[in-house]
Amino acid sequence: MPTYFNRDIFLQVSKEQVVLWNVREHRQYSIDSAHAKRLVELALESASLDASNPIDEALLNGGAISNAPYPPESWGWDALARIFHIGTSDIPQPSPPTSGAQWANSNLAACANAAKHPIPPARDTTRGDSLRLPPPDVMRLQTASFWECCKTRSTCREFTSKPTDLQDVSTVLYGSLAFLRERTENVHPSVPSSINNRRTSPSGGGLNASEAYVVFQNVAGAPSGLFHYNPISHTLGCIKHSLSPDWLSYALSDQYFSRELGFGVFLAGRLDRMWWKYPHSRAYRVSLLDIGHLSQTFLLCATACGLHTWLSGAFRDREVRTQLLIQDDGEQPLFFVGAGHGTGDELDPERRAILSNSESIGASP
């Protein structure tokens, strides 16, 4: 009897056990050596499926294998991306609600259950040197045309040596990352004080499950370095002084033109805070969306301040985590946004020169 293997299955191996995961059904099975060996036999040793064999029967019933072909699929990306997408799809619902009241009661019960445990706190950088930022120029954000900012915002890959004004940095950080007191006043009284802060961007569950790490390269009146942004006090806690001129370019996978940025921000997802309320894999999607909201708001605020912007998801994760002193796996850098004074050209100088040269060669008689 032919054997077909479920593409939704993978094995997680540790010293204590072998776990068979069905990512589509969100189910996990601990299997013993006999079942693991049988899977190897069926996959690599051309063994025939025997439905009367108790082990084969268990593998069939568990959905790891089948005696009939699985439906074809058109997934064209790699296996890791497929596991992530399917594994974060279709939140399990043991008993779907039959009314709005039942849904509301279930939701409130889930919130109450999460509240039994303390939420992981925001990162504390008060032990290091603190750099107090000048007051933000909120009027500049208020008077900027939203539509003009949306139209003007673009990705720039050619920056100049003109320093970025520290007050512009302050305004951009405040507008995109600060916790605003005026927004806290509108939060429902039932929301715990530990999660009642609000930014200008939406956040999954109102958790603000993110941290911001600021890189200063060419800011007038401020030293280069790595800082952690405190959204409550609107201050920067110093992580590292005297940043190497080449570090950011190296960290950003050698995108050399980032050396001329005035400043930038590594946006990190606090997965531990997200999973505190949403203990299922789909919450990772929400973490990515949170960072996306923050990055767009940052770019629009920077545009309102007359700065050119750039953004990238390509960086050396381990290098960034090391330099930012991030040690807990519950926090992960997910995106980078930068700003400064530039030409507005979407092509970096080196690629522009190569393309210009190739066009000249192609136009030659």
C-alpha positions in Angstrom: 0.0 0.0 0.0 1.5 3.4 -1.0 2.3 6.0 1.7 1.7 9.7 1.4 3.2 12.1 3.9 1.3 15.1 5.3 3.0 18.4 4.3 1.5 20.0 7.4 3.6 17.8 9.7 7.1 18.4 11.1 9.1 16.9 14.0 10.6 18.8 16.9 13.4 16.8 18.5 14.8 17.4 22.0 16.7 15.3 24.5 13.6 14.3 26.3 11.1 13.7 23.5 10.2 13.8 19.8 7.1 15.9 19.1 5.1 15.5 16.0 3.4 18.9 15.1 0.4 19.2 12.8 0.7 23.0 12.1 -2.6 23.2 10.3 -4.7 21.6 13.0 -2.6 23.2 15.9 -2.1 19.7 17.4 1.0 18.2 19.0 1.8 14.5 19.6 4.6 13.1 21.6 5.9 10.0 19.9 8.1 7.2 21.1 11.1 5.6 19.3 8.9 2.9 17.7 6.7 5.5 15.9 9.7 7.6 15.0 11.6 4.6 13.5 8.5 3.6 11.6 8.2 7.1 10.0 11.9 6.8 8.9 11.2 3.3 7.5 8.2 4.5 5.5 10.0 7.6 4.2 13.5 6.3 3.5 13.5 2.5 3.4 10.6 1.9 1.0 8.6 0.1 3.6 5.0 -0.6 2.7 2.1 0.9 4.7 0.3 -1.8 6.8 -3.0 -0.6 8.1 -3.2 -3.6 10.4 0.0 -2.6 12.1 -1.0 -0.6 15.3 1.8 1.9 14.8 0.8 2.5 11.2 -2.8 2.8 12.3 -1.8 5.4 14.9 0.2 7.4 12.3 -2.8 7.3 10.0 -5.3 8.3 12.7 -2.9 11.1 13.8 -2.9 12.5 10.3 0.9 12.1 9.8 0.5 9.9 6.8 -2.3 8.7 4.4 -2.9 5.9 2.0 -4.3 8.4 -0.5 -2.7 11.4 -2.1 -3.1 14.8 -0.5 -4.7 17.6 -2.6 -2.0 19.4 -4.7 -1.1 22.9 -3.6 0.4 25.9 -5.3 2.6 27.2 -2.5 5.8 28.5 -4.2 7.8 29.8 -1.3 10.1 27.9 1.1 9.0 25.4 3.8 9.7 27.8 6.7 7.5 30.5 5.3 4.8 27.9 4.7 5.0 26.6 8.3 4.8 30.2 9.6 1.7 31.0 7.5 -0.2 27.9 8.1 0.8 27.7 11.8 -0.5 31.2 12.4 -3.8 30.6 10.5 -7.2 29.7 11.9 -7.2 30.4 15.6 -8.6 27.3 17.3 -12.1 27.8 18.8 -13.2 24.8 20.8 -16.8 26.1 21.1 -17.7 29.0 18.8 -20.1 31.5 20.4 -23.7 31.6 19.4 -24.4 35.2 20.3 -22.7 38.5 20.9 -23.2 38.2 24.6 -21.5 34.8 24.7 -18.6 36.2 22.7 -18.3 39.2 25.0 -18.4 37.0 28.1 -15.7 34.7 26.6 -13.5 37.6 25.7 -13.8 39.2 29.2 -13.0 35.8 30.8 -9.9 35.5 28.6 -8.8 39.0 29.7 -9.4 38.2 33.3 -7.4 35.0 33.0 -4.5 36.9 31.5 -4.7 39.5 34.3 -4.0 36.8 36.8 -0.4 36.9 35.8 1.8 40.1 35.7 2.5 41.5 32.3 6.1 41.5 31.3 7.3 45.1 31.9 8.7 47.5 29.4 12.4 47.5 29.2 14.1 49.6 31.9 17.1 51.7 30.9 17.1 54.1 33.8 20.3 52.6 35.1 22.3 54.1 32.2 23.0 57.7 31.2 19.9 59.5 30.1 19.7 62.0 27.3 16.9 64.4 27.7 15.4 65.5 24.4 14.3 69.1 23.7 10.5 69.6 23.7 8.9 68.4 20.5 7.6 70.9 18.0 4.0 69.5 18.0 2.8 72.6 16.1 4.9 71.5 13.1 3.0 68.2 13.1 -0.4 69.9 13.5 0.1 72.3 10.7 1.6 69.8 8.2 -0.9 68.6 5.6 -1.6 64.9 6.1 -2.3 64.4 2.4 0.9 66.3 1.4 2.9 64.1 3.8 1.4 61.0 2.3 2.2 62.2 -1.2 5.7 63.4 -0.4 6.9 60.5 1.7 9.2 58.3 -0.3 12.1 56.0 0.1 15.4 57.8 -0.2 18.8 56.1 -0.7 21.1 59.1 -1.0 21.7 61.1 2.1 23.9 64.1 2.6 26.3 65.1 5.4 24.0 67.8 6.7 23.3 67.2 10.4 19.7 66.4 11.6 18.4 68.9 14.1 17.9 67.4 17.6 14.5 69.0 17.9 13.4 67.3 14.7 14.5 64.0 16.1 12.5 64.8 19.3 9.4 65.7 17.3 9.5 62.6 15.2 10.1 60.3 18.2 7.3 62.0 20.1 4.8 61.9 17.3 5.4 58.3 16.4 6.5 56.5 19.6 5.6 58.5 22.8 2.7 57.6 25.1 0.4 60.6 24.9 -1.3 61.7 28.1 -4.3 63.2 26.2 -5.0 59.8 24.7 -4.8 58.0 28.1 -7.7 60.1 29.3 -10.0 58.4 26.8 -9.2 54.8 27.8 -12.0 52.9 29.5 -11.7 52.7 33.3 -11.8 48.9 33.1 -8.4 48.7 31.4 -5.6 48.0 33.9 -3.1 50.9 34.4 -0.3 48.6 33.2 -1.7 48.6 29.6 -3.6 51.9 29.4 -0.9 53.9 27.5 -1.6 54.9 24.0 0.5 56.0 21.0 -0.6 57.6 17.7 -0.6 54.1 16.1 -2.8 51.2 16.9 -1.5 48.3 18.9 -2.8 44.8 19.3 -4.8 44.5 22.5 -3.6 48.0 23.5 -0.4 46.2 24.8 2.2 48.5 23.1 4.2 45.3 22.7 7.2 47.0 21.2 10.4 48.8 22.0 12.3 51.4 20.1 16.1 51.6 19.9 17.5 54.9 18.4 20.7 55.1 16.5 22.4 58.6 16.4 24.9 59.1 13.6 24.7 62.7 12.5 22.5 64.7 14.9 23.5 68.3 15.6 24.5 68.8 19.2 24.3 65.1 20.2 26.9 62.3 20.3 26.7 59.2 18.1 25.5 56.1 19.9 22.8 53.6 20.6 19.9 54.5 22.8 16.6 53.1 24.2 13.6 55.4 23.8 11.4 55.8 26.9 7.9 56.6 25.6 6.7 57.8 29.0 9.4 60.3 29.9 10.4 61.1 26.2 14.1 60.5 27.0 16.8 58.3 25.6 18.7 55.8 27.8 22.2 55.4 26.5 23.2 51.8 25.6 26.5 52.5 23.8 28.6 55.7 23.3 30.8 56.6 20.3 29.3 54.4 17.6 31.6 53.4 14.8 30.8 55.2 11.5 30.5 51.8 9.8 28.5 49.9 12.4 25.0 50.8 11.1 25.9 49.9 7.5 27.3 46.6 8.7 24.3 45.9 10.9 21.9 46.6 8.0 23.4 43.9 5.8 26.0 46.2 4.3 23.5 48.7 2.8 26.3 51.2 2.6 24.2 54.3 2.0 22.8 54.1 5.6 26.1 55.6 6.8 24.8 59.0 6.0 21.5 58.8 7.8 21.1 61.4 10.5 19.4 58.9 12.9 17.3 55.7 12.8 15.2 53.4 14.9 15.3 49.6 15.4 11.7 48.6 16.2 11.6 45.5 18.3 8.6 43.3 19.0 7.9 42.4 22.6 6.6 38.9 21.8 6.4 38.1 25.6 4.0 41.0 26.1 1.9 40.0 23.1 1.7 36.3 24.2 0.8 37.4 27.8 -2.7 38.2 26.4 -2.8 36.1 23.2 -1.2 32.7 23.9 -1.4 31.4 20.4 0.9 31.5 17.4 -1.3 34.0 15.4 -0.2 36.7 17.8 3.1 36.8 16.0 1.3 38.2 13.0 -0.1 41.0 15.2 3.4 41.8 16.4 4.6 42.3 12.8 1.6 44.5 12.1 2.3 46.6 15.2 5.7 47.3 13.9 4.3 48.2 10.5 2.0 50.7 12.0 4.8 52.4 14.0 7.1 52.5 11.0 4.5 54.2 8.8 3.8 56.8 11.5 7.5 57.4 11.9 7.9 58.0 8.2 5.0 60.4 8.0 6.2 62.4 11.1 9.7 62.6 9.6 8.3 63.8 6.3 6.3 66.5 8.1 9.6 67.7 9.6 11.1 68.0 6.2 13.3 64.9 6.4 14.0 62.2 3.9 13.3 58.7 5.0 14.4 55.1 4.4 13.3 51.8 5.8 14.6 48.2 5.8 13.9 44.7 7.1 17.3 43.5 6.1 19.8 43.4 9.0 22.1 41.1 10.9 19.8 40.0 13.7 22.4 38.6 16.0 24.6 41.6 15.6 21.8 44.0 16.4 20.6 42.0 19.4 24.1 41.9 20.8 24.8 45.6 20.5 21.3 46.5 21.8 21.9 44.2 24.8 18.8 42.2 24.0 19.2 38.8 25.7 15.6 37.5 26.1 14.1 35.6 23.2 10.8 37.3 24.1 12.1 40.5 22.4 13.1 40.5 18.8 14.2 43.4 16.5 11.8 43.3 13.5 12.3 46.4 11.4 14.5 49.6 10.9 13.4 53.1 9.9 15.8 56.0 9.3 15.7 59.7 8.5 18.0 62.5 7.6 18.7 65.1 4.9 19.0 63.7 1.4 18.5 64.2 -2.3 15.3 62.3 -2.4 16.7 59.9 -5.0 15.3 56.4 -4.6 18.5 54.9 -6.1 21.8 54.8 -4.1 24.8 56.4 -5.8 26.6 53.1 -6.7 23.6 51.5 -8.4 22.8 54.7 -10.2 26.3 54.9 -11.6 26.2 51.3 -12.7 22.8 51.7 -14.4 23.9 55.0 -16.0 27.0 53.3 -17.4 25.1 50.4 -18.8 22.6 52.7 -20.5 25.5 54.6 -22.0 27.1 51.4 -23.3 23.8 50.2 -24.7 23.3 53.6 -26.5 26.7 53.4 -28.1 26.8 52.8 -31.9 
